[in-house]
Amino acid sequence: MPPNGSGATNGSTETDQTLTTRQGHPITDNQNTRTVGRRGPATLENYAFIEKITHFDRERVPERVVHARGAGAHGYFEAYGTAGDEPISQYTRAKLFGQKGKQTPVFVRFSSVIHGGHSPETLRDPRGFAVKFYTEDGNWDLVGNNLKVFFIRDAMKFPDLVHAFKPDPVTNIQSGERIFDFICNTPEAMHMITFLFSPWGIPANYRQMQGSGVNTYKWVNEAGEAVLVKYHWEPKHGIRNLTQAEAEQIQAKNFNHATQDLFDAIEQGNYPEWELCVQIMSDDEHPELDFDPLDDTKIWPTDQFPFLPVGKMVLNRNPQNYFAEVEQVAFGTGVLVDGLEFSDDKMLQGRTLSYSDTQRYRVGANYLQLPINAPKKRVATNQRDGQMAYNVDMALGQNPRVNYEPSILGGLQEAPKSGADYTPRYDANLVRQKIDRQNNFKQAGERFRAFEDWERDDLITNLVNTLKPADKRIQEKMVELFSQCDEEYGRRVREGLQSAQSPQQTSGPIGSAHTDEAVRQAKEQSHPAQPY
């Protein structure tokens, strides 16, 4: 084809800009279906129309069950070559970290969790912070949230947690009573609830929020020695959060504000930047701690396990197409490269199955062949076929008839090891039990006391507004849990509930007040109109 895109392509008047069908047929009339006379009816052989409308009917893949509302951008990660002041090779043999100044392409997707793909970005909700590193050894996905802890510590409870926070299956409206019915029976959630109902539950935008891997992972060096590790993204442009009242004012003007903020900043060259820090701990049970280090409802204290900078990330390019990149990008906690390992974190183990499985269902068995998900290196597998397979993962010179291993007929062969295997030893009974050292309230109380006055005030207001319509039994159990975190914490929630003459709402977005009043306003302040 002519490089300037304006010449004929096949001896006809067709150019590079000529509209065609998916079969490559030039379309000469994209305005009118073929009909019997000007008024119709239409005929069935309207192939261009049928291809166009049936594809349109299928333009949306199933929405993510969680993290449906998202925004994303491309960029790069630049390694420091050190973990704090020490060579990083002491801890991990992962190549993307090893050399100072080494850059790795990344794609990042930010998201809210509970509500649908076009829900307001001002709702009280954890924010997803997922990074896909296109490394020389294949992809690494670091899938986390803006908050450093989670509601639960065992993946068995994840569907229950999400169901409680999702809209009521009868009314299709989020219900604080349903949420706290679950939470009052799940005391491990108190740390996360304290964050979520404070201003930290509504980040001002995506550029100025922290990120965390949440779960505990492991690093492995060339000798096969391992350490526990937690990941933290710290924004170079500072951290900013919103109160409930401020968020509601913003939502009245623009419910896409965070997506717009991210896109506009990159377009203007004001590139978002984060520093990646890690906390490192020896790989054992640490009986000196009053919590289990694999418990993702807990924060590792920084005075014992300091943040060690290992690199920085810069986002400098917006997607060209939202659906192809932001919607179809697929992350999984099991997507690790050599030198990075799983820990025994029960939530991590469950997420590793769930995250990639949902992408196979949502996008398809060959989702890794999509450009946004494909590694930026050669791929050679014996996986074949499946819906929408448009590429065969064959190596140069591979016998196309051999899609199995081992083989002496020109098939694929195993790769050499890059270091000693990490071989942890297990010696315990197979049981179904809770972890020891749960300590569900201490860090929640510490967080409450660490908040500034205005953060505590907003936290109490949001909790009281959400609990007011709830069953008295739920209110009492929650006040008891807050009191175990901190006496003042429980007292202020109890006093707030006692001062309420009647519930301000029956249901609605968590933290919101006067939602029933909004329904009345729509009825009473609206303007009548005549039918036409």
Salt bridges, closest charged atoms under 4 A:
GLU45 OE2 - ARG34 NH1 3.63
GLU121 OE2 - ARG69 NH1 3.83
GLU136 OE2 - LYS102 NZ 2.65
ASP137 OD1 - LYS95 NZ 3.26
ASP141 OD1 - LYS132 NZ 3.02
ASP154 OD2 - LYS346 NZ 3.90
ASP160 OD2 - LYS157 NZ 3.16
GLU188 OE1 - ARG153 NH1 3.57
GLU234 OE2 - LYS148 NZ 3.26
ASP261 OD2 - ARG207 NE 2.61
GLU273 OE2 - LYS236 NZ 3.28
GLU273 OE2 - LYS312 NZ 3.96
ASP283 OD2 - LYS218 NZ 3.08
ASP284 OD1 - HIS286 NE2 3.11
GLU288 OE2 - HIS286 ND1 2.74
ASP290 OD2 - LYS442 NZ 2.60
ASP295 OD2 - ARG153 NE 3.06
ASP295 OD2 - LYS298 NZ 3.14
GLU325 OE1 - HIS74 NE2 2.58
GLU327 OE2 - ARG362 NH1 3.22
ASP338 OD2 - ARG93 NE 2.92
ASP421 OD2 - LYS417 NZ 2.79
ASP453 OD1 - ARG456 NH2 2.49
ASP457 OD1 - ARG492 NH2 2.74
ASP471 OD2 - ARG473 NH2 2.94
ASP486 OD2 - ARG449 NH1 2.75
GLU487 OE2 - ARG491 NE 3.76
GLU488 OE2 - ARG492 NH1 3.48
GLU495 OE1 - ARG491 NH1 3.45
GLU517 OE1 - HIS514 ND1 3.67
